[in-house]
Amino acid sequence: MSTGPWPLGRADLARLGAMGLPLAFVALPLYVVLPHHYANTYALPLSWIGALLLVARLGDAFIDPWLGRCTDGWFAQASSRVLAWARACSVLLLVGLVFLFFPHWVLPTPAPAWGLMAVAGAALVACCVGLSTLGLAHQSWGARLGGDEAQRSRLVGWREGLGLLGVICASVLSATAGVGAMVAVLAVALVVALWAWHRAPAPAPATTVACHENAQRAQPIAPTQAPLRMGAPLAQPLFRSLLAVFVLNGIASAIPATLVLFFVQDRLQAAPGQDGVFLALYFCAAALSMPLWLRAVQRWGLVRCWLAGMGLAMGVFIWTLGLGTGDTLAFGWMCVLSGLALGADVIAPGALLTGVVQRLGQAQTNQGLYWGWWQVATKLNLALAAGLTLPALQWWGYTPGQQDAAGLWTLSCAYGLMPCLLKAAAALCLWLHRHPLTPPPPTETPP
């Protein structure tokens, strides 16, 4: 491992971003495939599945600040310590995923509902803890490399771009080859990503990075050397402003992610296997849009590009309300156009967060703690989407597999209208806080 240079080359960016592929790969099974799999394969009620996901994700989310503090401690010891924990968490994640999708390996046939819930709950805990710790270490590693807005965007773009490739692979495999092939490919991807991570540039010492960052700030801030108390990030107005935008926008994205398979199969009545095609179209469009968004960031900045992405997403997604049986071609185009908007969603938030932590002078000592709270928000979004939307749909008359007109309209409103309203609120919040979140111009350094 070498100390992170400025600027980072393409090979360095590829090594640093490689872990994004398996991390995103496993996220799709956990947050999209799992509810549909348990409802159709094991006939568990939606309310049970939603409650299980809500409890597991909320419990997992609120240990993230502590896990973030742990990653800060590992970085303070040595980069090799971080990599050792990354290897252990990869094993935990893979074992949990196997038992999550194959609970019958430890249960009698037919499996009792209480047994399924117990095994799924334990496996979810293992998956979530492994995924959380691995994700925090990986995000903190990249964020500690520092750099200006353009470099932060490139690093996030590579990580999230490879993550989108992972989501595409997972969606295609789950639809065409089954969950067994999906888990096997994930295992290979984890090994390759760990190998690349071991050969990636390591974060520079805190003093070196602090000097580099101070040269880019209009008003230098001395780095905070002492660890912060656990809730200190939430006391920072700049962080709270960005977090509010991220939460509103994240819930808007999590609701359709939870409901997309139900919408495709029941509202559109698409042919078997087409759900994987739609997911692939969406994420392929997002991946192809990444270079365009990175160029746009260099010209207009992160905040304006994120606002543009939100506007495009709302303008496209609202049309899903008018779709019905057989409208698969129209839905395919909507997947492509909304996927183009997703590129801004995956680049801007993380790059803005890294910039906020840099400007607060805490990039080398408390980066993990900030990312821990960021992951709390991410999982809260997903937990609310699954834990509240699925039981609400059942309460309002929607039953998977049935063609009741009122139930299908409820599904359409939950899938198409509610995300647009939440995204509009997120865009308004971002617009109101655009000036504090925009970094000041760099100052001239003396020769």
N, C-alpha and C positions, 0 to 999 in steps of 0.2 A: 504493500500500500504506500502510495505517495501522498504528500500533503497537498490539499486541494489548491490548484492554481487559479489565477484569473487571467484571461477567461478560460472556461472549460472547453476542451475540444469535443468533437462528436463522439469519439471512442469513449472518452470519460463520461459523457452524458449517457451513452448507451449502457455502460456498466452501472452507473448510478441509478438509471431508470429501470433496469431489468427486473427488479423485485416488484415493480408495479404490475407486471403481467400476472403472476400467480396471486397477488393480493386482490386484484380486481376479478380474476378468474373465480376465486372462491366466494367473492361477494355475491355474484349472480346466483349460484345455487342457494346460498343462505337467505337471500332477500327476495328472490323472484321465483325460483323453481320449487323451493321447499313448501310454501303454502299449497300450491297446486298439487305437488306430489303427494302430500299427506292427505289432502282432501279426496283425491281420486284413487290412489293406490290403497290407502288404509281406511277410507271412508270416515275420517274424523270430521266432526262439525267445524265449520268456519270459526265459530265463537271460541272453541277450544284451541284451535291453532293460533288465532289472534291473541288469546290470553297468554299462551305459552311464549310466543315471540315477544310480546310486550314485557312480560316479567323477565325473560332472559336478557333482552337487550337493555332494559332499564338497569338491571343489576350489573350488567357488564359495563354500561356506560359510566356509572358513577364510581368505578374503580380506575377509570382512565387517568384522572389527575394524579393519583398515586402511582400508577404505572409510568406516567410521564416524569414524575419526580425520580423514579427508579432509573429511567434511561439517562436522566441528567447525571445521576451518580455514576453510572457505567461509563459515560463519556468522560467524566472527571478522572476516572482511573486509567482507562486506555481504550483505544478504538477496538483492540482485540477482544476486550471484555464485551463490548456491544455485539460483536460478531458471534461470540460464543453463545450468548443468550438468543441471538437470532436463529442459530441452528437448533437449539432446544425448542424454541417456540414453533419452528417449522414442523418438527416431529409431533408436537402436541396438536397442532392444527390439522395435520393429515389424519391422525388417529381419530380425532373427534369427528371429522367429516365422514370417514368410513362408517362409523357406527350411527351417524345421523341418517344416512341414506340407506343403510342396511341393518336396521334394528332387529330384523328377524334372525340375524346371526346369533343373537343372545336371547331370543324369545321363542316360546313354543308356537306352533302353527295350528290354528289361527291365533294370532297375537291378540291378547286382551288390550282394550283401549288404555287402561291404566298403565300397563306395561310399556306400551308405545310412548305414552306421555313421559314416563319416567326415563326411558332410554334417550328419547329425544331431548329432554331437558338436560341430562348429564352431558350428552354429546354437544349440545349447543353451548354449554358453559366452556367446555374444552376448546371448541372452535373459536368462540368469541375472545377468550383470554389469549389464546395463541395468536389470533389475527390482530388483536388490539396491540399487544406488545410488539409484534413484528412490524406492524404499520407505524407505530410511534417511533421505534428505533430508526426505521428507514426514512421517515419524513424528517426527523430531527437531524439525521446525518446530512441530508441534502441541504436543509435550511442553514445548518452551521457553516456551510461553505461560503455563505454570504453572496456578495455581488450586487450589482445595480438591478433596476427593475427589468431590464432586458434579459440579463443572465438568469434572474430568478424565474422569469417566464419560460425561458428555454429549458431550464431544469425541470420545472413542473410540467412543461409540455411533453418532454421525453418520458417522464414517469407516467403521466396520465395517458399519453398516446400509446405506450406499451400496455398500460392498463386497459385501454379500450380494445386492443388486440386480444387481451386475455378474456374480456367479456364476450367478444365475438366468438372466440374458440369455445368458450363454455356454452354459449347459447346454441351454437350449431351442434356441438357434441350432445348436449342434453336432449335436443329435438331429434337427432338422427341416429345416434349410437347408444344413447341411454346413460344413466348416471354412473354405471361401472366404468365405461370408457372415460367419462368426464373426470372421475377421481384419479384414474391411472395417469392421465395426461397432466393433471395438477401436480402429482408427485414428481414427474420428470421436470416440469417447469420450476418447481421449488429448488431442485438440485442445481439446475442451470443458473437460476437467479442468485443463489448463494455463492456459487463459484464466481460469477461476475462481480458480486458485491465485494468479495475478498480482494479483488484486483482493482477496485475503484479508488479514486483519490479520497484520502481521509481528511476530516476537518482540520484546519490549521489551529495552532494554539490560540487561546482566547486573546492574548495581547496582540498577536499579529493581525487577527481579523478585526479587532477593535480599531486599530490604527487605519486599516483600509476603509472601514465603514465611516469613521469620523471624517475622512477626507471627502466623502460624498454627501455629507449632511450640511445643510445651511447652518444649523446650530448644533454643534457636537454635544453628545451626551456621553458621560463616562459610563462604561459598562458596569452593570450591577454584578458584583462578585459573590455576594452572600446569597444562599438559596432563599427564595421567597416562601412565605407561608402559602398553604395549599390554595386558598381562595383569592390570593393577591391579583392574579390576572383579571378577575371580574371587577376589580376596583379601578381598572384603567378605562377611562371613557372611550379612548380610541379602539381598544379591543372590543368593548361592549358594542360599539356601533357596528363594527364589521361582523360580529357574532350575530347580531339581530338580523342583518341582511342574509347571512348564511343560513340561519334557522328557517326563516320564511321561505327562502328559495329552495332549501333542502326538502322541506315538507312538500312543497309543490312538485318536486321531482320524485319523491318517494311514493306518493299516492299512485300515480300511473304505473310505476315500476312494480308495485304490489298487485295491481289489478290487470295488467296487460294481458296475461294469459286467459283470464276470465273474459275480458272484453273481446279478444280475438275469437275464442271458441264459441261463446254464447251470443254476443251481439252481432259479430260479423259472420258467424257460423263458417269459419274458414276451414279448408280441408286439413286433415291431420298433417303435421309437419310444417305448415305455413307459419306457425308462430315463431319457429326458429329463423325462418327467412326474414320476417319482419324485424326481429331483434338484430339480425346481422345487418340489414339495411340501415337501421338506426345507428348502430355503433360504427359501421364502416364509414358512413357519412360523417360522423363525428371525428373519426381518426383522420379522414382526408381533409377535414376543415382545420386541423391543428396548425399546419404551416401558415395558412391564411390568417388565422387569429394571431399567431406570433408576429407576423409582419404588421398586422393592424395595431398590436400593442406597442410596437416600436414607434408608430406614427401618432397614435391617439391616446395611448396609456391604458392601464388596466381597467380603471373605473368606467371610462366611456365604452370600451369594448364589452365589458360585462353588461352594461345597460343595453347595448345593441343586441346582444345575445338574448337577453330576457324579452325584449320587444319582438324579435323574430319568433321566439318560441311561443309567445302568447298569440301572435298573429296567425300562426299555423295551427296550433293545437286546439283552438276553440272550434275548428271545423269538425272535430270528431263528434260533436253533438249531433250533426246531421247524418252520420253514417248508420247504416243498417245492414241487413242480411245481404251478403254478396259484394259489399263495397270494398273488396280486398285491394283492388288496384289503387283506389283513392287513398286508402289507409297506407299503402306502401309508399306513395309519394309524401304523405304526411310524416312517415317515419324518416324519410330522407331529409326533408326540410327541417324537421325538429332536431334531427341528428346534427345538422350543420350548426344549429344554435347551441348544441351541447358543448361544442369546442370551447366557447367562451366560459361556460359554466365550470369546466374542469381546469382551465388555466388560471383564471383570475382569482378565485378565493384563496388558494394556497399561496400564490405569489404575493398577494396583498398581505396575508397573515405574516409571512416571513419579513416583509418590509416593515410592518407594524412593530414586530418584536425587535428588529434592528434599531428602529428609531427610538424605542424605549430603552435601548442599551442593555438588553438582556439576552442577546442572541447566543452567547457562548456559555451561559450558566443556567438559564431557565427555559431554554427552547422547548424541551420535552414537556414541561409543565403547561406551557401555552398550547402545545399540540394535544396534550391530554384533554384540556377543556374543549378544544376544537372537536375532538372525537366524541366527547359527551354530546355536543350539539348534533353531530352526524348521526349518532345512534338514537338520539331522542327523535330526530326526524323519522328514521326508519321505524322506531318503535311505535310512534303515534300513528304512522300511516297504516301499519299492520294491525296494531292493537285496538285502534278505534274504528278504522274504516271497515275492516272485515265484519266485526260484530254489528256495526251500524247497517251495513248492507243486508245482513241477515234479518235484522230487526225491521227494516223498511221493505222487506218482501222479496229480496233477491235470493234465489237458490241456484247454486251452480248446476248446469246441465238442463235447466228448465227454461221454457220460452214464454214465461208470463210477461205481458206487455209492460205492466207497471214496474215489475222488477227489473226489466231490461233498461227502461228509462232511468230508473234509479242508478243502475250501473253506469250508464252513459254520463249522467250528471257528476257522479263521483269521479269518473275517469277523466272527463274533459273540462267540466266547468270549474270545479273546486281548485284544481291546480292553477288555472289561469287567474283566478281571484287572488290566490296566495302569491303568485309570481308578480302580480301587479303591486301588491303591498310591498314585496321585497324591492322592486324597482323604485318605488317611491321612497323607501327608506334609504336606499343607496344614493339616490339623487340628493336627498336632504343632507347626507353626510359626505358628499363627493369631495368637498374641499379639504376636510381633515384627513381623508384617506389618500389624497393625492400627495406624493412625496415632494418636498421642496427641491428646487434645482440645485445641482452640485455646486459647491464653492470652488473657486480657483485655488489650487495649492501653490505655495511659493516654490520657485525653482531651487 
